[in-house]
């Protein structure tokens, strides 16, 4: 299945991801020095396309087959322009707020009528959860957080997990307090292929997955709670509390807010497939490919990957994640080399703990 075939098989009539669940810190590290260069990013909710502006590129082309995901980026760009940082965090949902309705009105005031209508239909959800909480995947985590997690761990235990601690302390906490039989049972049910496919992602996204999704999530949760520091993980904070706590993804941090705002005109938003970009014969120096190869057959992956390499300038980097489907450059492409040192360094600190592999490739 190519990306176009995925569009025909999976449903894209709503917001699937209201925020990014891939770590922009490792993404920008892996892309390297891209000052003045041309970059391409799978849009999703837009957070990582915005984070790529911190690399000072000449242009970032943000692409997505879903018009709803494109709307997520459009409203972020509008909000950067008219809100200050604290207001932006409130509208996003990173911080509690009683004024999201007025913030939403200000953010949408200069958007096209179609965009205003799109967000007016979601006003109540934005007021309750923020822009970052209105997607299908975020609703999935909300069910987990509100109704099931309290059956396993009380608020004090969750708060204790999110406090700074040494690795030895985290390991003891996981062994003695967190990894109970109730926790393992919860993972087995809620993060099964059946449940996640219907409530979180899309069943079509698991067509090429082998093995147990729940076992994979259980294994990766150890990385999130022991190998890395939960106190510094904004994605885990949101899953467990519904906000980002005192830690934020890269694009939402105060030190990057004005930089991103000043460079918004460098983002070019396109609805369509990655294949459509390749067909324009444009060239790029870096690609954030998210986890799109996860959804493709091995044959389709090789074809799409080859087309992206053909659209890459010498020295361009391809960055992408694998969750449970192993995808890497075919050995028949000697012009593509793995940057193993960067991969290893980034994987050790990657807060996007659902993914089993982080791939960084460079076109010779």
C-alpha positions in Angstrom: 0.0 0.0 0.0 1.4 3.4 -1.0 0.4 6.5 0.8 -2.4 7.1 -1.8 -3.6 3.6 -1.3 -3.7 4.2 2.5 -5.8 7.2 1.9 -8.3 5.1 0.1 -8.4 2.4 2.8 -8.2 4.3 6.1 -10.6 7.1 7.1 -9.3 10.6 7.3 -12.5 12.5 7.8 -11.6 13.9 11.3 -8.6 14.8 13.4 -6.7 11.6 14.0 -3.8 13.3 15.9 -4.4 16.6 17.6 -0.7 16.8 18.6 2.5 15.2 17.6 3.6 12.0 19.4 7.1 11.9 17.9 10.0 13.6 19.7 11.0 16.9 17.9 14.3 17.0 19.9 15.6 13.8 18.3 14.1 14.8 14.9 15.9 18.2 14.8 19.1 16.6 16.1 19.0 13.9 13.4 18.3 16.4 10.6 21.5 18.3 11.5 22.5 21.7 10.3 19.9 22.8 7.8 20.3 26.5 7.8 19.1 27.9 4.5 18.0 24.5 3.2 14.7 23.1 2.0 12.9 20.6 4.2 9.8 18.4 3.8 7.7 17.2 6.7 4.7 15.0 7.1 2.3 17.4 8.7 0.2 15.4 11.1 -0.9 18.1 13.6 2.0 20.4 12.5 4.0 20.6 15.7 7.2 19.0 14.2 7.0 21.0 11.0 7.0 24.1 13.3 9.8 22.7 15.3 11.9 22.3 12.2 11.8 26.1 11.8 14.3 26.3 14.7 16.9 24.8 12.2 16.6 28.1 10.2 15.7 26.5 6.9 14.8 28.5 3.8 11.5 26.5 3.5 9.5 23.7 5.2 6.9 22.0 3.0 4.3 20.4 5.3 2.3 17.7 3.6 -0.6 15.6 4.7 -3.4 13.6 2.9 -5.9 14.6 5.6 -7.5 18.1 5.3 -8.3 17.9 9.1 -4.6 17.5 9.9 -3.8 20.5 7.6 -6.4 22.6 9.7 -4.4 21.7 12.8 -1.3 23.3 11.4 -3.2 26.3 10.0 -4.7 27.2 13.4 -1.3 26.8 15.1 0.3 29.2 12.7 -2.5 31.7 13.3 -2.2 31.3 17.1 1.5 31.9 17.0 0.8 35.2 15.2 -1.8 36.6 17.6 -1.3 35.0 21.0 1.5 35.4 23.5 3.3 32.3 24.8 1.1 31.8 27.9 -2.1 32.2 25.9 -0.8 29.7 23.3 -0.2 27.1 26.0 -3.7 27.6 27.4 -5.3 27.2 23.9 -3.2 24.2 23.2 -4.2 22.5 26.4 -0.7 22.4 27.9 -2.0 24.6 30.8 -5.4 24.8 32.5 -7.6 27.7 31.2 -11.0 29.3 31.5 -10.7 31.5 28.5 -10.1 29.1 25.6 -13.3 30.2 23.8 -12.0 33.8 23.5 -8.5 32.6 22.6 -9.9 30.4 19.9 -11.9 33.3 18.5 -8.7 35.4 18.3 -6.7 32.6 16.6 -9.4 31.9 14.0 -10.3 35.5 13.2 -8.1 35.8 10.2 -8.5 32.3 8.9 -10.6 31.4 5.9 -14.3 30.8 6.5 -13.8 27.1 5.9 -11.3 26.9 8.7 -13.4 29.0 11.0 -16.3 26.6 10.4 -14.1 23.6 11.0 -13.0 24.9 14.5 -16.5 26.2 15.3 -17.8 22.7 15.1 -15.1 21.6 17.6 -15.4 24.6 19.9 -16.8 22.7 22.9 -14.0 20.1 22.7 -11.3 22.8 22.4 -12.7 24.6 25.4 -12.6 21.4 27.5 -9.3 19.8 26.3 -7.4 22.4 24.2 -6.3 22.1 20.6 -3.9 19.3 21.6 -6.7 17.2 23.0 -9.4 17.0 20.3 -8.1 14.1 18.1 -9.1 10.5 18.0 -5.7 9.4 19.5 -6.0 11.9 22.3 -9.6 10.7 23.1 -8.2 7.2 23.3 -5.7 8.2 25.9 -8.4 10.2 27.7 -10.4 7.0 28.1 -7.3 5.3 29.5 -6.5 8.1 31.9 -10.0 8.9 33.2 -11.6 5.4 33.5 -9.0 2.7 33.5 -5.8 4.0 35.0 -7.5 4.9 38.3 -8.4 1.2 38.7 -4.7 0.4 38.7 -2.8 3.4 40.3 -4.0 6.2 42.5 -3.1 9.9 41.9 -0.3 9.8 44.4 1.4 6.9 42.6 1.1 8.7 39.3 2.5 11.9 40.7 5.4 10.0 42.2 6.2 8.5 38.8 6.5 12.0 37.3 8.9 13.3 39.9 12.6 13.6 39.0 14.6 10.5 40.1 17.8 8.7 39.4 17.8 5.7 37.1 18.2 3.3 40.1 15.2 5.0 41.8 13.1 4.7 38.7 14.0 1.1 38.3 13.0 0.3 41.9 9.8 2.3 41.5 8.8 0.4 38.4 9.6 -3.0 40.0 8.1 -2.4 43.4 5.1 0.0 42.8 4.2 0.4 39.1 4.5 -2.9 37.3 1.7 -4.7 39.1 -0.5 -7.5 37.7 -3.3 -4.9 37.3 -1.0 -2.7 35.2 0.0 -5.6 32.9 -3.6 -6.6 32.5 -4.6 -3.1 31.6 -1.9 -3.0 28.9 -3.0 -6.3 27.6 -6.6 -5.1 27.1 -6.4 -1.4 26.3 -3.3 -1.5 24.1 -4.3 -4.6 22.1 -4.4 -4.4 18.3 -8.2 -4.6 18.4 -8.7 -1.8 20.9 -6.0 0.6 19.6 -7.1 0.0 16.0 -10.7 1.0 16.7 -10.3 3.6 19.4 -6.9 5.1 18.8 -5.5 4.6 15.3 -7.1 2.8 12.4 -7.3 -0.9 11.8 -5.7 -0.5 8.4 -2.5 0.8 10.1 -1.9 -2.6 11.6 -2.0 -4.6 8.3 1.7 -5.3 8.3 2.3 -5.6 12.0 3.5 -8.9 13.4 3.3 -9.8 17.0 1.4 -8.4 20.0 0.9 -4.7 20.2 0.3 -4.9 23.9 3.6 -6.7 24.5 5.4 -4.1 22.5 3.8 -1.2 24.5 4.7 -2.9 27.7 8.3 -3.2 26.7 8.5 0.4 25.5 6.9 1.7 28.7 10.0 0.5 30.5 12.0 2.8 28.2 9.7 5.7 29.1 9.6 5.1 32.8 13.1 3.7 33.5 15.6 4.3 30.8 14.5 7.9 30.3 13.2 10.4 32.9 9.4 10.5 33.1 9.7 14.0 34.7 11.1 15.3 31.4 8.7 13.5 29.1 5.9 15.8 27.8 4.2 12.9 26.0 4.0 10.7 29.0 2.8 13.7 31.1 -0.1 14.2 28.7 -1.1 10.5 28.6 -1.2 10.3 32.4 -2.4 13.8 33.4 -4.0 15.4 30.3 -1.5 18.3 30.2 2.2 18.7 29.6 3.1 19.5 33.2 6.3 21.5 33.6 7.9 20.0 30.5 6.9 20.9 26.9 7.6 19.6 23.4 10.2 21.6 21.5 7.8 23.7 19.4 5.9 24.9 22.6 8.9 25.9 24.7 9.3 29.6 25.5 12.8 29.9 24.1 11.6 28.9 20.7 8.3 30.8 20.5 9.4 34.0 19.0 11.8 32.2 16.6 9.0 30.0 15.2 6.6 33.0 15.0 9.1 35.1 13.0 9.7 32.2 10.5 6.1 31.2 9.9 6.2 32.5 6.4 8.8 29.8 5.5 6.2 27.1 5.9 4.3 25.9 2.8 1.3 23.9 3.6 0.1 21.3 1.0 -2.7 18.8 1.2 -1.7 15.7 -0.7 0.6 12.7 -0.6 4.3 12.5 -0.4 4.3 10.9 -3.8 2.6 14.2 -5.1 5.6 16.2 -3.8 8.0 13.8 -5.5 6.1 14.2 -8.8 6.8 17.9 -8.8 10.5 17.2 -9.3 11.4 19.5 -6.5 14.4 18.6 -4.4 14.9 18.8 -0.6 17.7 18.6 1.9 15.9 16.9 4.7 12.7 14.8 5.2 10.7 14.2 8.4 8.8 11.1 7.3 7.1 10.4 10.6 6.1 6.7 10.6 4.4 6.5 7.2 6.4 3.5 6.1 4.8 1.5 8.9 1.6 1.3 7.0 3.1 0.1 3.7 3.9 -3.4 2.4 7.6 -4.1 1.9 7.3 -3.6 -1.8 5.4 -0.3 -1.5 7.9 0.9 1.1 10.8 0.3 -1.3 9.1 2.1 -4.1 8.2 5.2 -2.1 11.5 5.2 -0.3 13.3 5.1 -3.6 11.2 8.0 -5.0 12.0 10.1 -1.9 15.8 9.4 -2.4 15.4 10.6 -6.0 13.9 13.8 -4.7 16.8 14.4 -2.3 19.8 16.6 -2.8 23.2 15.2 -2.0 23.7 15.2 1.8 20.0 15.1 2.5 18.8 13.2 5.5 15.7 11.0 5.8 14.4 10.7 9.3 11.6 8.3 10.3 10.2 6.1 13.1 9.2 2.4 13.1 6.7 1.1 15.7 6.4 -2.6 15.0 7.1 -2.9 11.3 10.8 -2.9 10.4 11.6 -0.5 7.6 15.0 0.6 6.4 16.7 1.5 3.1 17.1 -1.6 0.9 20.6 -2.9 0.5 20.2 -2.3 -3.2 20.6 1.4 -2.6 24.3 2.0 -1.9 23.8 5.7 -2.2 21.9 5.7 1.1 23.9 5.2 4.3 22.8 4.8 7.9 24.0 7.3 10.4 24.3 4.8 13.2 26.0 7.0 15.7 23.3 9.6 15.5 20.6 6.9 15.6 22.0 5.3 18.7 22.4 8.6 20.5 18.9 9.7 19.6 17.2 6.4 20.5 18.7 6.5 24.0 16.9 9.8 24.8 13.8 9.5 22.5 10.7 10.4 24.6 8.4 9.1 21.9 8.4 5.7 23.6 5.9 3.9 21.4 8.4 3.5 18.7 10.9 0.6 18.6 13.2 2.1 16.0 14.5 5.5 14.9 16.0 5.7 11.5 18.5 8.3 10.2 19.7 7.9 6.6 21.9 10.2 4.5 21.9 10.4 0.7 25.5 10.3 -0.6 
